[in-house]
Amino acid sequence: MTSPLLQVSGLSKSYAGVVAVDDVSFAVQRNEIVGIIGPNGSGKSTTIDCITGFQPSDRGEVMLSGQSLIGQPSWKIARAGLMRTFQTVRVYDQMSLAENLITAMEPFDSANWLDAVFRSPRLRREEAAARERAEQLINLVGLQRYTDIPVGILSYGQKKLVALAAALMPKPLLVVLDEPVAGVNPTRVREIEEAIRSLKAAGETFLIVEHNMDFIMGLCERVIVFDQGRKLLEGSPDLVHSDPRVLEAYLGVRA
């Protein structure tokens, strides 16, 4: 068994004495799609905020490819190879799709202001590499028709695909997707699902937090269920779907 790409151990977080995340542990292997589900207030969002550096945890450890991420700011965690998207889409509406992706790469390139002033060979190489990467990702998410079109005219679901592609620009080790199909119509949900499948086939790894059970159960290889800040269970979609504790957590009734 190879070491997991992401290892979360004993993660805990409280707010004024209220426990939001309680001793949570799980792992994600390379080139795997893992889903996190649970009712509102179960600790899903707080967990991924702590993992990605947007909130500090109180206790626990987060390791990415053997490197500790605990105590690191979000930008350092991103540079270490852990990228994320957000439930609310963050794109530049006035820019084209290609420009959005190239802009997303700028914080990760090695060029400095002198390179920009003198249009150095290093800058030109990095610009060419960013354009090539953007084209590759645009094809993988199926938005080739919109490469040079302002993102503002795209649908909400298509903007979710833009945000997904932008997160992948720096070739991260793992991408955390926060509610990737929330507020998206069924047709776009299928497109996002197919895009993630294509990206996995290209070698990408995903941790997905989502309320849409059909989406998670049809896409993920493993599913982790949260309830009241704790990991309730973990297993295959079939195992999770048939477990009476999941019904109780979501509906408050015993099967």
Secondary structure, DSSP 4 states (H G I P E B T S, - for coil): -PPPSEEEEEEEEEETTEEEEEEEEEEE-TT-EEEEE--TTSSHHHHHHHHTTSS--SEEEEEETTEE-TT--HHHHHHHTEEE--SS----TTSBHHHHHHHHHGGGS---HHHHHHT-HHHHHHHHHHHHHHHHHHHHTT-GGGTTSBGGGS-HHHHHHHHHHHHHTT--SEEEEESTTTT--HHHHHHHHHHHHHHHHTT--EEEE-S-HHHHHHH-SEEEEEETTEEEEEE-HHHHHH-HHHHHHHHS---
